[in-house]
């Protein structure tokens, strides 16, 4: 693509590249280029109109904010307010076990069974013995 642009933008290289084209072919290329230029101008005009409309809307909003007594910093403080995390309910403890050292171990019955409970079950006790 850069080679094409080099040829197109350099006068002598362009002349050398199109020397074998007829006048009708050159006029056809010229028509296509003019069409492209018009489309680009139209797009630029539309973009400029959109930008102008956007600036007008911004000015209107600023005016409304002044009339309402609201400052931009007020809006920023509202959006940056810390969001409170929703905390789920804790699951109720279903089993309680006191080991030989006097420590109390609680378990909800969900997830992996704690080692203390496994050892107690291996020694012959039942899980229902620890139910609350």
MOGI-V585365 format. One record per backbone hydrogen bond with DSSP energy under -1.0 kcal/mol. CO is the residue of the C=O (numbers start at 1). NH is the residue of the N-H. Records with the same first field share a line. If there is no record, write none. Layout:
BEGIN
CO = NH + NH
END
This chain:
BEGIN
1 = 5
2 = 6
3 = 7
4 = 8
5 = 9
10 = 14
11 = 15
12 = 16
13 = 17
14 = 18
18 = 21
22 = 26
23 = 27
24 = 28
25 = 29
26 = 30
27 = 31
28 = 32
29 = 33
30 = 34
31 = 35
32 = 36
33 = 37
34 = 38
35 = 39
36 = 40
37 = 41
38 = 42
39 = 43
40 = 44
41 = 45
42 = 46
43 = 47
44 = 48
45 = 49
46 = 50
47 = 51
48 = 52
49 = 53
50 = 54
51 = 55
52 = 56
53 = 57
54 = 58
55 = 59
56 = 60
57 = 61
58 = 62
59 = 63
60 = 64
61 = 65
62 = 66
63 = 67
64 = 68
65 = 70
71 = 75
72 = 76
73 = 77
74 = 78
75 = 79
76 = 80
94 = 132
95 = 107
97 = 105
99 = 102
103 = 99
105 = 97
107 = 94 + 95
114 = 118
115 = 119
116 = 120
117 = 121
118 = 122
119 = 123
120 = 125
121 = 124
126 = 129
127 = 130
130 = 96
END
